[in-house]
Amino acid sequence: MTVVLSVLQVTVSVLLIALILMHSGKDAGLSGAFGVGSGTGPLGGGSNTERNLNRWTIFFAIVFVVNTIVLIKI
């Protein structure tokens, strides 16, 4: 059980880092490379895309915190 949760923790950590780097910042950051901040690119860059990116980031952050607490309790 601990091994499965540890692998899940590493996977969620990598996904969370990638999602955070996709957010646009002051300088548009890494999201400019994928077209999230602009109207062009494969992701479309509309406000719907930004909302979905926010939702996925929050979801994986909650999974990360819950998994961390479960790993501490084991």
C-alpha positions in Angstrom: 0.0 0.0 0.0 2.8 2.4 0.9 4.6 1.7 -2.4 1.4 2.5 -4.4 0.8 5.7 -2.5 4.5 6.7 -3.0 4.3 6.1 -6.7 1.1 8.1 -6.8 2.8 10.9 -4.9 5.6 11.2 -7.3 3.2 11.1 -10.3 1.0 13.8 -8.8 4.0 15.9 -8.0 5.3 15.9 -11.5 1.9 16.6 -12.9 1.4 19.5 -10.4 4.7 21.0 -11.3 3.8 20.8 -15.0 0.4 22.4 -14.5 1.9 25.2 -12.4 4.5 26.0 -15.0 1.7 26.2 -17.7 0.0 29.1 -15.8 0.7 32.5 -17.3 2.5 34.9 -15.0 3.8 38.5 -15.5 5.9 37.4 -18.4 3.6 34.7 -19.7 6.1 32.1 -18.5 6.0 28.6 -19.9 2.4 29.0 -20.9 3.4 31.1 -23.9 5.2 28.2 -25.4 2.0 26.2 -25.4 -0.3 29.0 -26.5 -2.3 29.2 -23.2 -1.8 32.9 -22.7 -2.5 34.0 -26.3 -5.2 33.4 -28.8 -3.1 31.1 -31.0 -1.7 27.7 -30.4 -2.9 24.2 -29.9 -4.8 24.9 -26.7 -6.8 27.9 -28.0 -5.8 30.2 -25.2 -9.3 31.3 -24.3 -10.6 32.0 -20.9 -12.2 28.5 -20.9 -8.7 27.0 -21.2 -7.4 29.0 -18.3 -10.4 28.0 -16.2 -9.8 24.4 -17.0 -6.1 24.8 -16.2 -7.0 26.3 -12.8 -9.5 23.5 -12.1 -6.9 20.8 -12.9 -4.3 22.5 -10.8 -6.6 22.8 -7.8 -7.7 19.1 -8.2 -4.1 17.8 -8.3 -3.1 20.1 -5.4 -5.9 18.6 -3.3 -4.9 15.0 -4.3 -1.3 15.9 -3.4 -2.2 17.2 0.1 -4.6 14.3 0.8 -2.0 11.7 -0.3 0.6 13.4 1.8 -1.5 13.2 4.9 -2.4 9.5 4.2 1.3 8.7 3.7 2.2 10.5 7.0 -0.5 8.5 8.9 0.7 5.1 7.6 
